[in-house]
């Protein structure tokens, strides 16, 4: 059985990323904007689904310096040292 609505697709993402502090999910039909993630450690995700064709479109946006290299290093260090994952990043 395939997906029939963007809400179903969003529910999958909500379940997968529940409790993840740096993932922000958009309501179906709304897509992330690079300005919203600039200089942050967030990954913004938007979804939509064409119910007739069954094609899903998932768009994500990150700042590749903060979320990419530097932010990921700080996030990993926090986890390895038993610190809050968000320390120094929010």
Secondary structure by P-SEA (a helix, b strand, c coil): cccccaaaaaaaaaaaaccccccccccccbbbbccccccccbbbbbbcccccccbbbbbbbccccccccaaaaaaaaaaaaccccccccc
